[in-house]
């Protein structure tokens, strides 16, 4: 691993121990049974993983985005599904910390950072995925309240979360008419669809979220009316680095499994690791992951520094890292031959879990659109 500070080494070791004890023995069963381990998430919260880059005032760990990327890489090396959910939870925690007022932060953050109260991020809708500025879920002012109507789609943690950070339309002004509100799980009129049957990410629930005249106080709004799109995009910059780090961790695990397998497997008169063309494949996989790690570190530093090229670097890092993680896992499965296709080797789960990272937090096609547009503007 690259040069880490003593503090970072201690964090990595702590997360690695947690993943080995709390995640590794159960990942296959959780995947098969679609079990969402909320008790284990609360133990992650006890170790500071519920508000990694949230300020310390209300239980956050106040770490850097680089520290967060290290944490998500370690978690995902054992279970990308759980790591990715913790990443989404942290994105919401940061948005409340960064854009909430003191009353909101004091009320919401202690349970969120402890991960005794989980969070969901509600942006996508059944007819609105990549074109986030076109959302139709609407909040209408009614006295000191909002009445919310609409449907959100592909919501991680839905049905188990205590808080839903929801992007709603408060004016017909495109992206400038979107507002961010926090909805509690027990708000009357809030309901959920069935747990989706998914290719991967089975250890976390994904459901539609329905709003039928859901009444919440306007005091649950983050920032001013019309600030929501900017808040959502700033949250996604960090989410993109986090999900890239999850892909890096899953890819790293696949590479490590491949090296161990090729050393052990005997064929054509010796261990497969001695075959030059397979060694070349390992070299390609290792280099892809190292390039992704470098891009992720650069984007994380830009986030911490508030650099002018943050949006571009986060999009590049997400695109490069999620492509690399999936490609390495897919190639690792190929190197294992028929064994790679069996669940007991853990590779087919990595392939299934990592595939969706190329789609969410902004698809990789959208990342290319962002990078291309910024290059032309420059």
Beta strands, then each sheet from edge to edge (+ up, - down):
strand 1: 119-122
strand 2: 138-142
strand 3: 145-156
strand 4: 163-169
strand 5: 178-184
strand 6: 190-192
strand 7: 206-217
strand 8: 221-222
strand 9: 266-267
strand 10: 270-271
sheet 1: 1+ 4+ 5- 8+
sheet 2: 2+ 3- 7+ 6-
sheet 3: 9+ 10-
end
